């Protein structure tokens, strides 16, 4: 299988939360399967309609955003660099995860102090940036449609993405943008399903290289433990 872009994500190991997330999104990035949607009463729309926007990425939290490989690099070199980087990092332990609204969509977000996770993400972006090809003018224009601040524009120019470094907010996206009413309705319906599955504490003890296939779907390729 050929991949046009790569990313470094947090992904869940196999288990009830990973299975629920794959069914909710309609895409299992670990297996390449498209599970049926879970039956949940009270949603404002069918589950797979709500999750259409984040589906292609699978259940994940972004650490290094998707990028094309720079000229002169290849996937094997990237894989070895990620493996070496993870071997030198300690796991990050957070209080837990919450289901909430973030910028008009529903997401799982960390409870408590997440500064250690933000530092891990920033280090990942820096250490692997040599593998990132420069953005095209089309890429830049697409990102700028969001209405970036001056700082976000500077981060876009420096690192290929506007929401890194101090702008980073770890989240695991579950829906596309919803109206406030639809978001609250979806959250109320999802809470009883998701809450028993959420880890407390929440430990980030591995990072995953993912690749985007020719249909735009991301696949989990290699998962490396943080083992310092």
N, C-alpha and C positions, 0 to 999 in steps of 0.2 A: 504494500500500500504506500502511496506517495503522499507526502504532507507538505503543504505550502507555508505553514507557520507553526511555530512552537511556542509553548508557554510553560512556566513553572507554577504549579497550583498546589494548594493543600487539597487533598481528597481523603475521604473517609475509607478506612479498610472495610472489607466485607462485613456486613452485619445488618441489623434491622434498620438503622438510620440510612445507610447507603442504599438499601433495597427500597425503602419508602421514597427517598429522594429520586431514584431512577424512575420509579413508577410515576411519581408526581410530574417529573419533567418529560417523561416519555422517551428517555434516552439514557442508556447505561454506558458511560464512557469507558468502563473497565472491560465490558464484554462485547460492546457493539450491538447490543440488543435494544429493541424498542418495546418496553413493557406496556401493558394496558394501564390505563389510568386507575387510581384507587377510587372507590366509591365513597364519596364524602357528601353528606347532606349539608345544605345551607350555603353552598358556594354561589357567588353571583353569576358564574358562567362555568362551563365544563372545565375540569382540571387542566386538560391539555390546551385549551384556549387561553387560560390564564398564564400558563408556563411556556407559551410558544417562543417568546423572546429569548429567555436564557437557555432554552433546550439544547442548542447546539454545543454548549460548553460542558454539559453534564453538571453534576452536583460538585461544586468546588468553591474554594476561596482563592482569589488571585493573589499571587506573591510576585511573580514577574509577568507582566502582561504579554499577550501574544506578539510575536515578532517574526519577521523573515530572517533567514540566516544571511549574515554578511558574506560578501565575496571573500573567498579564501578560507572559509570555515566549512565544517560539515557536521552532520548530526552526531557522528561518533565522537568527535572532539567535544561537542556540547555535552553529550552524555557523560563523558569522563570528567568534565569540569563540574557538572552538577554533583556527580558522585563524590568528588573530592571536596567540594564545598560543604555538602551535607555531613561528611565525615568529621568536619571541623566545627560543627554547630551543636549546641546543646538543645534538647527539647524545650519548648515553651509551654508552661502550664498556666491556664487562665481559669477564672472561677467557673465558667460555664458558657452556655449559649442561650440567647433569647430569640423569640420570634417577634419581629416588629416591623414597622414601616420605615423605609429609608429612601428619601427622595422620590416618593410616589410608588415605590414597589415594596413587596414583602421580602424580607431577608432574615437569615439567622446572623446575629451579631454577638460579639463577645461581651460577657459580663465582666465588670471590674476593670482593673488596670491592664491595658493591652499594649503598653509601651514596648515591652520586650518583643512582642510579635511585630510591631511596626519597625523595630530595629532590625529584626531578621529580614523583613521584606526589603528594607532599604539596602541592606548588605547584599541580598540576592540580586537586586537590580544593578548595583554597582559592579559586583564581581563578574557578572555574566554579560555585561553590556558590550563587550568586544564581539560577541556573537550576533548582535542585532544590526541588521541592515538599516541605513537611514530611511526615514519615512519619505514617501513620494508626496508630491504636491496634492494629489487626490486624498491621500491619508491625512495630511495636515488640514485640508479643507473640511473633511468629514469631522475631525475632532473639534475644530473651531466652531462648528454649528451649535455646540453646547453652550456657547457664550462663556469663554474662559476668562478668569481673572488674569492680571499681568503675571502673577506668580505661576499660575497653571500653564500659561503660554511658555514661560521660561522653562518649566519642567518638561513640557512637550518637546521643546527644541533640544533640551539636554539629554533626555532619557527616552524619548519616543512615546510618552504617555503623560497626561496632565495630572493624574491622581496617584503620584508616587511621593516618596520622602514624607514631608510633613503633611501633604494632602492625602496620604494613604488612610483608608478606613477599611479594615478587614470586614468582609461580609460574604455571605453565601446566598446568592440571589435565587428566589423561588418563583417570582412572577415578573411580567412586564409592568409598565406604568399603569396604574389604576386610578380611578377617581377616589377621593377620600372615602366616599360611602362604600364603594366596591372593595377597597383595601380593608376597611374595618370589617366588612361582612366576611371576606375571605379569611382574615386573621381569626375571627371568632370561630369559623368552621374548622380551621386547621389546628388551632391550639390543642384541642383534646387529642388529636391524632399525633401531633409532633412532640408535645411536651414530655410524654413518657420516654421518648427516644433520645432526648437531648442529653449529651454528656455533662456531668458535673463532678469533678472538674473537666474542663475541655483541654486536652493536651495535643499540641502540634508536635509530633515526634517523627514526621517524615514529610518529604516534598516529592511531588510527582511531575515528571516531564510529560506534557501532553502535546499531541500533534493534530493539526487541522487537515482533514482529508479533502478530496476533490469535491465533495458535496457540502463542505463547510462544517462538518461535524468533528468535534474534538474527541480524541481517543487517549486513554491513559497508556503510556508506553513503558515507563520505568519509574518505580517508586523507591526512594532512598531514605533510609532512616537517619535522623539527626543523632549522631553517635559520639560526639565529643565527651 
